[in-house]
């Protein structure tokens, strides 16, 4: 993840110009295998990585799920997994 510090202009440029290019590529990877995961129906560690990227970008790009639907499906499929859902509902999640 890009560290912006206090440079709000760099942050705006990243989310307006660079992030969409990367997210479009990730969306195509998920679509290629039919989703909802990167390997199609098979859940892997890569899906956790994608989930984290998606989740962090959602704060600055609330339209992400509509703009990149396969990433939206992946995000939903990851948080629907029982162990991950339990973790996210627990008090162990860093705030």
Rosetta blueprint (number, residue, H / E / L):
1 X L
2 X L
3 X L
4 X L
5 X L
6 X L
7 X L
8 X H
9 X H
10 X H
11 X H
12 X H
13 X H
14 X H
15 X H
16 X H
17 X H
18 X H
19 X H
20 X H
21 X H
22 X H
23 X H
24 X H
25 X H
26 X H
27 X H
28 X H
29 X H
30 X H
31 X H
32 X H
33 X L
34 X L
35 X L
36 X L
37 X E
38 X L
39 X E
40 X E
41 X L
42 X E
43 X L
44 X L
45 X H
46 X H
47 X H
48 X H
49 X H
50 X H
51 X H
52 X H
53 X H
54 X H
55 X H
56 X H
57 X H
58 X H
59 X L
60 X L
61 X L
62 X L
63 X L
64 X H
65 X H
66 X H
67 X H
68 X L
69 X H
70 X H
71 X H
72 X H
73 X H
74 X H
75 X H
76 X H
77 X H
78 X H
79 X H
80 X H
81 X L
82 X H
83 X H
84 X H
85 X H
86 X H
87 X H
88 X H
89 X H
90 X L
91 X L
92 X L
93 X L
94 X L
95 X L
